[in-house]
């Protein structure tokens, strides 16, 4: 039996490009130096034909390209999209992610964290915490350091200050109960305290505590009394505003 040999058109890539022939429909042309091939359609010149792929399938277009010679695949990462179902290795459960479900935060509120430097230890404080939408929204609208705001509040447990002689009140006294161990004259200054401030006094000895209004201050008391009445008598000053105070208690 005679041997039948079929040879396909072939040449180097450069020669194919230089000649730029039109292959007949179904005619194959092979680049001998790259092992790539093209199949003609009877109308398109060589340089405009796409390379053939496996089983004669046309080579894919961008974002996948073939690097001539090496036949490695280059991928344009900017053109890749991944479905959520294709993401693996996540360590957050649906329940954990849903902690934020329903939180209404504005762009401005989210940007409060922009540029924040948070350490791993600080982030781990929340590890395993179960925070509800209501709890997260407690900080909605906070515009300054929370600890600073807490420090400015009057403590439930007041401190004790011991005084004798003459004492002009200052803002630190707003958190005190002042105990007089001898005759004490208390001067109430203007524009130091705010509405709601209160200072308590106890007469520990036989000598009274006498209250005096500083310049611009009005002290209102029952019958105009401005002194404690006897040993262990108590009195309090309540501020209506920076210049007006009420003196109440065991007065004479």
Number of C-alpha atoms within 10 A of each C-alpha: 3 4 5 6 5 5 6 9 12 16 15 14 17 11 11 16 14 11 11 14 15 17 20 13 12 11 14 17 21 20 17 13 13 14 13 16 20 22 21 20 15 12 12 16 15 20 15 10 17 17 19 18 13 7 6 12 11 14 15 13 9 11 13 14 15 16 10 13 10 8 12 10 12 12 13 11 9 7 9 8 7 7 6 7 6 6 8 7 5 6 7 8 8 8 10 14 9 12 15 13 11 10 13 12 12 9 8 9 15 9 11 10 10 9 7 8 8 9 8 8 9 10 9 10 9 10 9 8 10 10 12 14 14 11 10 14 13 9 11 13 8 10 9 8 8 10 8 9 9 10 9 8 9 14 11 7 8 14 13 14 13 14 17 16 12 13 13 14 16 12 12 10 19 22 20 20 20 23 21 24 18 17 17 20 19 19 18 25 19 18 12 13 24 18 13 13 18 21 20 21 23 23 25 20 16 15 18 25 31 18 20 16 19 15 11 12 18 17 20 17 15 12 8 11 18 21 23 23 20 18 15 17 19 21 22 18 21 21 19 15 16 18 21 20 25 15 23 18 19 17 21 14
